[in-house]
Amino acid sequence: MDPITAAALTSLAGSLGGEAGRNAWQGLAELVRRPFRRAAGEESGDLPGIGSGEAELAALRGDPDNAAHAQALATALGVRAALDGEFRVLLEEWWQGAAPASADGDAHNTISGGVQNAPVVQGRDFSGLTFHLGQK
């Protein structure tokens, strides 16, 4: 499993305005709330010094730009995955689905509907654009 980095978690927490980001975050929250298991099928409850990740998840959600919160969550997830095999498998499945929601990958643009009568800009993550269109 690729490690879940603090940067990826920060990106995900910052994308909660979009549906994909909200769905990924909700999936992680549900996963973190699962009972902690040490042995196959055996609930072990709270382990001293080992958190479920819920507090770290809440802290990052409250302050999505805080790198320390993101690192704390990444660490909590990694420790829990190392101690709980079922959690590790479920976390990996979640990460495979959530990574596209937090990735800085390619943009996929589509234009349809016939002839365009104005400029079309394709790309990703634009800000501060101004168009000065002349009268015809």
N, C-alpha and C positions, 0 to 999 in steps of 0.2 A: 504494500500500500504506500502510495506517495504520502509523505507527511503533510498534515494540514497545517499550513503556516499561519503565523499571526497576520501577515499581509493579506492572505486570502480571506481570513475571518473578518478583518477590517473592511475589506472590499464587500464582502457579503453583508455585513451589518450596515454598510452605507448604501446598499441597494434595496433596502426594505420598502422603498416607495414603489418598486415594480412588482408585478405578480410573481415572477420567477424568484426574486429575492425573498419575498414574503413566504412563499411555499417552501423554499430551501430552509429558511430560518425556522419555520414551524416544524419541519421534519427533524431538524437538529434538536429543537426544544423537546419534542416528544421522545426522541432517542435518549437524551440526557436524563429525562424523568423516569426512565425504566429502572426497575430494581437492579442494584448492583449484584452481580453473581461472580463468585470466585471459582466454584467447581461446577461441573455440568449440572444444571437444573437446581443448584443450591443457592438460595438467596442468602447473602451474608450481611445484609443491612449495612450500616455505616461502619467503615473501617477507620480507625484512628489515623488522622493525618491525610486521608485520601478522600477528596471530595467527588461528588457526582459530576460536577461541572455546572450545576444549576446557578450557583452564585456568580460564577465567572460569566456565564451566558447572560444573566440579567445585568451585570455590570457593563458588559460590552454593548448590549442593546441600549442601555441608558446613555452611553457615551461612545458612539461608534467610531470616533476618530482616535480614541485612546489606545495607543500601541501597547501599553502595559496591560490593559484589560484583554486585548486580543492575545497577547503572549500567554497570559494566565490561563485563558480558555484553551489555547492550543496545548499547553502543558497538561492541563487537567484531562483533556481528551486523550492525549498520548499515554498518560499514566493509567487511566482507566482501561484503555484498549489493551495495554500490556498485561493487566491483571484479570481481565474479563474477556475470554475468547468470544463469547456470543456478542458482546458489545463491539468487539473489534470487527467482526464480520459485518454487523449492521452499520457500523460507522463507515466502513469501506464502501458498502452499497450506497449509503447516503452521499458520501463524498463523490462517488462517480456520477451521481445525478445532480449534485449541487455545484460541482466545479464549473460547469458552463455558466451558471448564474453569477459567479464571482470572477470569472476569468477575464483577462484583458485580451481576448482573442480577436479573431477576425469578425468583421461586420459582413452580414449577408443582406444585401438590399435587392428589392424587386420593384420594378416599375411596370404597371399594367394599366389598362384602360384606354389605350389608343395614343393619339398624338398629344404631347404635352405643350401647352402654350406659354409656359414660363420656365425659367431656369430650374433644373433639377440638380440637387446636390446629394451625392451619396457618400456615406462614410459613417463615422461613429464618434460620439462624444463631442459634438460641436458646442461652442459657446461664443457669445459675442458676435454673431454674424449679422451683417446688415446688407440688404439688397437694395440697390437703387435702380429701379426698373423705369425705363423711359416710356413715355406715352407713344402709342402708335397712331 
